[in-house]
Amino acid sequence: MTFLQKMVMAVLPRKLAGKVEAESRDWMLQCPACEREMSIWDIGGIRYKATNKVKLMSWCSRCGKYKWQRLYRKSAEPKSPPGIRE
């Protein structure tokens, strides 16, 4: 956990802190080149009660470069029927 995450978790009530962590884990950052996904929580961030999808300039450890990466909420993504690729 980063300093920011530790501080927020220490200040918030336990129930709310759990919600913040769960929602932050649901927000994913995806590299357009290699399609590697990491949750915002796993890279040291917090995202709670956010609604929009954005792009962030971020380091991809698989590609070894800074790239514009897609930030989206995994649970809000439409599910494709089995066998169909987008």
C-alpha distance (Angstrom), angle and dihedral (degrees) to the residues before:
residue distance angle dihedral
M1 . . .
T2 3.78 . .
F3 3.80 122.8 .
L4 3.82 90.3 -102.9
Q5 3.81 92.3 51.7
K6 3.81 92.3 47.2
M7 3.79 91.5 49.0
V8 3.80 93.9 49.3
M9 3.81 92.4 45.6
A10 3.82 90.7 50.1
V11 3.81 94.9 49.6
L12 3.81 100.6 42.6
P13 3.80 123.8 75.2
R14 3.82 111.2 -97.3
K15 3.83 95.1 -108.7
L16 3.82 93.8 50.4
A17 3.81 92.0 43.2
G18 3.81 88.6 56.0
K19 3.81 90.7 51.4
V20 3.82 91.6 49.5
E21 3.80 91.5 50.9
A22 3.82 93.6 45.7
E23 3.80 93.3 49.7
S24 3.82 92.1 45.2
R25 3.82 89.0 53.2
D26 3.82 88.6 52.7
W27 3.83 92.6 58.1
M28 3.81 109.1 85.2
L29 3.79 132.4 -162.7
Q30 3.83 112.1 -150.7
C31 3.81 127.9 -166.7
P32 3.83 110.7 -136.0
A33 3.82 93.8 -147.2
C34 3.81 103.7 49.0
E35 3.85 98.7 13.2
R36 3.81 92.2 -129.7
E37 3.79 111.2 163.2
M38 3.79 128.7 -156.1
S39 3.77 128.5 172.7
I40 3.77 118.6 -116.3
W41 3.81 88.4 -121.1
D42 3.81 92.2 55.2
I43 3.80 92.1 53.7
G44 3.81 91.5 50.2
G45 3.79 101.8 -95.9
I46 3.78 138.0 119.7
R47 3.78 126.0 -141.3
Y48 3.81 117.7 174.3
K49 3.80 131.7 164.3
A50 3.81 90.2 0.4
T51 3.79 119.9 147.7
N52 3.79 110.8 -177.3
K53 3.77 134.1 79.4
V54 3.79 114.5 -130.4
K55 3.79 141.8 169.0
L56 3.79 121.3 -117.0
M57 3.77 130.9 -167.3
S58 3.78 102.1 -122.2
W59 3.81 141.5 156.1
C60 3.80 116.6 -99.4
S61 3.79 108.9 -152.2
R62 3.81 91.4 -162.7
C63 3.84 95.8 52.3
G64 3.80 94.0 32.5
K65 3.82 93.2 -135.6
Y66 3.78 141.4 97.3
K67 3.80 109.9 -105.8
W68 3.78 139.8 166.6
Q69 3.79 102.2 -97.7
R70 3.77 129.5 -165.3
L71 3.80 116.4 -115.0
Y72 3.79 114.1 -159.2
R73 3.77 141.5 151.1
K74 3.80 109.5 -105.8
S75 3.82 96.4 -151.4
A76 3.82 91.0 52.0
E77 3.83 94.7 55.4
P78 3.81 115.1 106.8
K79 3.79 112.9 -112.0
S80 3.83 117.4 -123.0
P81 3.81 118.4 -138.0
P82 3.84 112.0 -103.4
G83 3.80 114.0 -81.6
I84 3.81 95.6 21.2
R85 3.80 119.4 109.3
E86 3.76 123.4 -162.3
